[in-house]
């Protein structure tokens, strides 16, 4: 692959993104972050602070990826990419299973052993993490994080900016709103309104979230 990938952010989630990118055949051209990272296992070049990014200085041989696990920060980094009209990509681990009848938008990451089944749609800037299952006809809006081992049964919808915790299970047909937090291991049996945190088995309301 001729294109070089530039990471925006360089910590835990970026290491996963870098690993997938390398497996896909990308060269890594370096990273932007608030400061140079003392933990640089891949020995990537530090390109400067995220506050001073001018992506327009890069050639069309570069693609950019927002490599931060936090949904809101990832969205802000994606806005920088969009404002500079730079090329995006999606990162899909070779050992993920993604149906040819599913759709994954750019700036999204699909980790190892994740499964995305037919007619599912994954929005821009999402994370479908390790061994997560997105069943048939699920609709995942932009900048959502489905954590490791979470399972969404068929026809589930998840709103913009929502986080579904590790090992959570969402019943078929459930609608989860925007900016929701679903706790690790929760079992979601009913719809969840916007901007709420739900935990437990079965999941129940805990608090309102700041938007």
Secondary structure, 3 states (H helix, E strand, C coil): CCCEEEEECCCHHHHHHHHHHHHCCCEEEEEECCCCCCCCCCCCCECCCHHHCCHHHCCCCEEEEECCCCHHHHHHHHHHHHHCCCEECCEECCCCEECCCCEECCCCEECCCCEECCCCEECCCCEECCCCEECCCCEECCCCEECCCCEECCCCEECCCCEECCCCEECCCCEECCCCEECCCCEECCCECCCEEEECECCEEEEECCC
